[in-house]
Amino acid sequence: MSTMTERVTTRGTTSTQKGTRTNAMARAPWLLLAPFLLLYIFTFILPIIVAIGSSFTTVKRSGLFGEQGVTSQFAWFDNYALALADGNFIASIGRMLLFGIVQVPVMIVAATVLALLLESASARWPGLFRAAYFMPYGVPGVIATILWSFLYVPGLSPVIDVASWIGLDINFLGAGTVLWSIANIVTWSYTGYNMLIIIAQLKAIPAELYEAARVDGAGPWRIARSIQIPLITPALVLTTVFSIIGTLQLFAEPQVLQTVAPAIDSQYTPNLSAYTTAFAYNDYNVAAAQAVLIAVVAFALSFAFLRLTNRKSK
């Protein structure tokens, strides 16, 4: 009788230990993810919620100088109406759309060509060149703009000096050219980053496909056109979506060039416009509405591009 009782007690203890171990294993992933989740919520989710809430409120100051108190009121869509009524803000969005239509395809094509060349069988020292092409991405946007400004500013730029010697008048910071000078800086900075994403997709292509293509007599151009480019489409879509979002977030380059380029005003890009509204005009609620509109436009363009690419792939 005592032996049976001991067996039952042992089984109960074992099952309890298994249950405790199972619960501990179930909690372990959440405990490991907890620091990241808390940081993500407080630095990403919460600011978005606060910005959206701020875009629907307005601040009312009582008294001549606000000495009688400050109150926040629900403003419905008044802040969005003010943001959309700002012609400079709308012009900045149109300017960035033009920027993206030209700059994004050029950058993606350049990144694709570099990736295909570095992954070709005849490429020499591919690791060295991958690092060299990626290196500009490691340079902060402010520093990159300062470096390029030495090639844009008359009197400092050797390019302008050489052009003047042969009779060419080049103005990189003029009203009609400064946008493309910024596009050049962005392309220089991010082509290598996009190239690495495409290279990662190229390395996932099975070697058997290359061998079969070579047996059939396909050359490098045919392999790239019929095998590599179709199979790296997901990477091309991903880099394009990242570039579309980054275009509307353009801020550091025009802000730095603003000191040497009179054509760049305080609302040259959407992000720069929202920054100016918040910190120059102290209208944080309208600035929040502008930020939300920028996010909506970026989401709409990305969604439209994804729908277009998905439709073509069917």
TATABEL-V428390 format. One record per backbone hydrogen bond with DSSP energy under -1.0 kcal/mol. NH is the residue of the N-H (numbers start at 1). CO is the residue of the C=O. Records with the same first field share a line. If there is no record, write none. Layout:
NH=CO + CO
//
This chain:
5=1
6=2
7=3
8=4
9=5
10=6
11=7
12=8
13=9
14=10
15=11
16=12
17=13
18=14
19=15
20=16
21=17
22=18
23=19
24=20
25=21
26=22
27=23
28=24
31=27
32=28
33=29
34=30
37=33
38=34
39=35
40=36
41=37
42=38
43=39
44=40
45=40
46=41
48=44
49=45
50=46
51=47
52=48
53=49
54=50
55=51
56=53
57=54
58=73
60=71
62=69
68=62
69=66
71=60
73=58
75=56
78=75
81=77
82=78
83=79
84=80
85=81
90=86
91=87
92=88
93=89
94=90
95=91
96=92
97=93
98=94
99=95
100=96
101=97
102=98
103=99
104=100
106=102
107=103
108=104
109=105
110=106
111=107
112=108
113=109
114=110
115=111
116=112
117=113
118=114
119=115
123=120
129=125
130=126
131=127
132=128
133=129
134=130
135=131
137=134
138=135
139=136
144=140
145=141
146=142
147=143
148=144
149=145
151=148
153=149
156=153
157=153
161=157
162=158
163=159
164=160
165=161
166=162
167=164
168=163
174=171
178=174
181=177
182=178
183=179
184=180
185=181
186=182
187=183
188=184
189=185
190=186
191=187
194=190
195=191
196=192
197=193
198=194
199=195
200=196
201=197
202=198
203=199
205=202
209=206
211=207
212=208
213=209
214=210
215=211
216=212
217=214
218=213
223=219
224=220
225=221
226=222
227=223
228=223
229=224
231=227
232=228
236=232
237=233
238=234
239=235
240=236
241=237
242=238
243=239
244=240
245=241
246=242
247=243
248=244
250=247
255=251
256=252
257=253
258=254
259=256
260=257
261=257
264=261
268=265
273=269
274=270
275=271
276=272
277=273
278=274
279=275
280=276
281=276
283=277
287=283
288=284
289=285
290=286
291=287
292=288
293=289
294=290
295=291
296=292
297=293
298=294
299=295
300=296
301=297
302=298
303=299
304=300
305=301
306=302
307=303
308=304
309=305
310=306
311=307
312=308
313=309
//
